Amino acid sequence: MFHPVQRSDPLKQISAAAMEQPPKPPYTGCMFSKSALSSSFLTALSAAGLVSLAVHPPAAHAWGNEGHRIINRLAAATLPADVPAFLRSRAALDEIEYLGPEPDRWRSPAEPELVAAQAPEHFIDLELADALGPLPHKRLDFEAEVFAAGQRPEKIGLQPWETTEVWERLKAAMRQYRAMTANHEDTAPVEQAILFYVGWLGHYVGDGSQPLHTTVQYNGWTGPNPNGYTTAHQIHYQFESPFVAANIHAPDVEAKMSPVKAIDGDIFDAYVAYLRQTRSFVEKVYQLDKVGGFQGAGTPESRQFTAQRLAAGASMLRDMIYTAWLDSAKPVPDPYAGK
């Protein structure tokens, strides 16, 4: 379980007093000056009131150990009967649950290169990403746009691209499972690969259901604050870790899951829509915090809200797993056809 890494204190100067907070794991990105930003990017951010957000690095953590385990296990446990039986076995559920927090285990300072590379994959600040224009489907295309704007990808986040890439790994492994089954081969090795990809995918889909992983307001309100929301740097961790661990249980979450469905259309577009829905709850988190909703037992409303957010993650993960299974049966286009 990790505290959120302090990304920035955007839209205002940080006073010495504001920096007096519990120590958090250090951010590993590179700082750079406002002068390095392109004028077009600054103009877009200025129009949105977000200029200073672009000059500080973002980083954060996600649901704590308990939240990620709940999401992963419920997603796997509620898969429909037409997925392979091995995915619904007790051993598979245990493995997938264990892997829920796995990417957070890759955040030790003992592996600094890994931390620097994968930390941005847990979040996306949609305000900053949208200032660049429509989100491209490919990671490298987005990174090229970010660099062209004088920005750094790790300061904005790479969450939807990492999630889509892991989903495609899962779909490819499922396609291999189908082929090996048809050839009467031993499928045990590919089954292990599929379980790992499911568990790995679950972490990022779970991150995507946490509103503070989709916004510049990730850990204390910044900029104009007419509603008097907290500016302290505790809300992120308090909401997603101690509060969840003490108050939210799997039955609370399962009761709020949506019916299973296959995802229609492009998976990246569907996932970004999911992130945007999550972002619509950012201010709700701050409203609940303002009335003590994440302290101790919280309130009935805060417990219900948190269970709903975890249920959204578990439902989306289950549906992405199911869609990967269905899509793995589709023929792969021949890249050399007609050449």
N, C-alpha and C positions, 0 to 999 in steps of 0.2 A: 504494500500500500504506500503510495507516494503522495506528498504534498504537491500542489501545482507549482511548476517552475515559474518564477516571475519573468514575464515576457517584457512588459513595458508599463509605463504609467502614462498612457497617451492623452493628448489634448491639453495637457497642462504640465508645468514644471513640477518635479518631485522635490518637495522640501526635505530637509534633513530629518525632521520629525516623522514624515510619512515613511521614511525608509527604516524606521525602528520597528521591525516586525520579525517574527520567528524566522531563522535562517531556512532557506529552501535550496534544493539542488541547483547548482549554477546553470545558467543557459549557456549553450556552447556555440551559438551563432556569432557572426561577426558584426560589430557595430560599424556604422558608417555615417557620414555627415549628410545633412539635408541637401547640401550643395551637389551631392552625387545623384540626386533624383532628377529625372527628366522633367522639363517644364510641363509637358502634356499630362504626365501622371499627377503632378502637384496640382494642376488646374482641376483635374477630375476630383481629386481628394478635397480640394478647397471647397468645391461646390457642395460636397457632402459634409463639410466641417470636420474632415479627418486628416488634415495635413500632417500633424505631428505624429499620428499613428504610424506613418510610413517610415519614421526614422528610428524606431526602436524595435528590437527583435521580439517576436512572439514565441511562446512555448507553454505547454500545459500538460497536465495529466488528466485522467478520465475517471469513470466510475471506479471505486475502490475494488479490492479483491472480491468482496461479497457481491457487489452489483454485477460485475462481469461474469461471475460464476452463475448467478441466477439467470442472466440473459442467455448464456450459452446452453445451460442445461434445459431450460424451458423450450428454447428453439428446437433442440434436437428431440426432446421428448414429445413434441407436438407435430412432428413431421407426419405427413399422410402415409398410409399403408403401402402406396405404390413406389416408395423409395426402397432401395435394397435393405434387406432385413438387418445386415450387419450394422447399418447406421443407427438402428433403433435398439440395439442390444444394451444391456446394463453396462457392459465394459465400454462400449462406445460413448454412452452418456457420461460415464465417469471421466473418460479421457477428454471429451469435448469440454466438459465443465472445468477440468483442471487447466486447460489451455486458454480459458477466458482471459486471465490476467497476463498471459505469456509475454506479449510485447512490452508490458511494463517491467518485466524482469530483465529486459534488455537495456535498462536505463542506469546501470551502475557506472560510476566514474572509472571503474576498472576497464571499461571498454569505450573510451572517449570517441573513437571514430564511429562506432555503431550508434552511440547516443546522438552525435551530431547529424548523422544521416537520417535516422528514423524518427527523431523527436517531432519534426514537422508533419509527420504522417498521421498524427493523432488529432489534428484540428484543422480548421480553415476559418479564417476571419473573412466572412462573406462580404463585409463592407469594403474591405481592401481588394478582394478578388474581383468583385463586381465593378469596381472603379476602372478596371482594365478592359471591361467589355464582356461579352458572352464567354462562358467557360468552355474552352476546347476540350475535346474528349481525351486527348493524349497528353500525358504528363510533360513530355519534352516540349510540346507546343505551348503549354501554359508557362513553363519555365522560360522559354524564349521570349514570350510576351513580358514576363516579369523583368527579365534582364534588360529588355529593350526600353522599359519604363524607368530604368535606373534603380530597380528594387532588387530584393533578394527573396527567393521562394520560401526560405525557412522563416521569414518574417510574416508571411501570409498564410502558410499552411498548405499541405498537399493531401488532405484527408480523402477526398473523393477519388483521386487517382490511385492511391495505395489500395483503397477498398476494392475498386474495380479490377485492379491487377490481380489481387489475391482471389477474387471471385473467378476470374478467367483461369487461374491456375487450378482452382477446384473443378471447374467445368472440364478442363483438359484431362484431369485425372479421372473424372467420371467417364469420359469418353474412352479412356484407356481401359477402365474397368469393364465397360460394355464389350470392348473388343476381346479382352482376355477371357471373359465369360463365354462369349460366342465360340472361342477357340478351345474351350475346356482347359484353360490354363489355371494355375494356382493364382488366385487373386489376393492372397494375404498381403503381399507387399504393397499393392496399389490401394488396398483398403486402409493400410496405415497412413499412406500419403493423403488419402481423402480425409481421414479423421483429423490430421494435422491442419490441412487447409481449412476445414470447417471451423476448428477451434481458433485458428489465426484470424480468419475472416470475422468471427464473432467479436473479437476485441474491437475492431474498427467500426463495425456496425453499431456496437454498443456505445462507443465514443460518440457516434453520430446522433444518438438519442439524448445526449446531455446538452442542454441549450448553451452552456458556457463554453462548449467546444466549437461554436459556430460564429463567434462574435469577438469584436475588440473589447467588449465589456466582460472579459472572461474572469476577472478576479477583483472586483471593486469598481464601482461606477466611475467613469471618467468624462470630462467635459461638462457641459451644462447639466445641472442636476436639480431641476425644479421640484422633484418629488422627494428629495432628501434620501436617496438610496445610499447604502453603505459605500464608503470609499476605501474601507480597510481591505487588506489582502488575505482575508480568511474565508470568504463566502464560498469559493470554489471547492476547497477541500472539505469544509464543514458540511456542505450540501451532499457531496457525492460519496464521502467516505464514512465519517462517524455517524451521520444521521441515517444513512442507508443501513449500515451494519447493526445499529441499535433498534431500528424500527420497521424495516421492510423485509418481508419474508416471501418465499416463492409462491405460496397460495394467493397472497395479495396481488402479485403481479400476474399470475396465470389467469385470474378471473377477469383481467382487463385486456387480455390479448384479443386481437382481431381474428376472424376466421381465416384459415389458410387460403392462399391464392397463388397462382402463377403470375409473375410480373409481366405485363404486356409491354412491347416496345423496347426501346434501347435501355439497357441496364444502367448506364451512366446517367442518362437523363432522369430515370426513376430514382436513382440514389440521390442526385442533387435535389430533386423535389422533396425527398425525405429530409435532407439537411435543412432546406428552407422552411419546412414545416416545423422542425425542431427549433430553428432560430426564432420563430414567432412566439416562443415561450420565454425568451430571455428576460423580458421585463417582469413576467410572472414570478420568476425565481427571486428577483430583487424585492418584489412586493411581499412575497411570503417571508423572506428573510427579515424585512422591516418589522414584522409583527412577531418575530421570534420563532418562525416556522421551522427552522432547522436546529434549534437548540433543544436538547433533551428529547422528550417524546414529541416535540413539535405540536402541530395542530391536526385535527382531522383533515383539513384541506391540504396541508403540506404533505401528509402521508399519502393521501389519495393522488395528489399531483405526481409525487415521486414514483409511486407504483405505476402510474400511467406512462411515465417516461421510460421506465424500464420495460414495460409491456410493449411499448412502441419498438424498442430495440429488439426484443425477443421475437416479435411478430415479423419485423423486417428481415431479421436474420433467417428465420425459418423459411420465409417466402423466397429469399435469395438462394438458399440451399436447394429448395424444391425446384426453382427455376433453372438452376445450374444442371440439375439432374435431367429435367425435361429437354433442355437445350443441348445436352451432351448427346442426345439421340439424333440430332439433325446432321445431315451430311456436311462435311467440310468443303467449301468451294475449292476447286483446283486453281491455284494461282497461275498455272501455266496453260490453262484452257484457252484455246484460240490463238496461242502464240506460236 
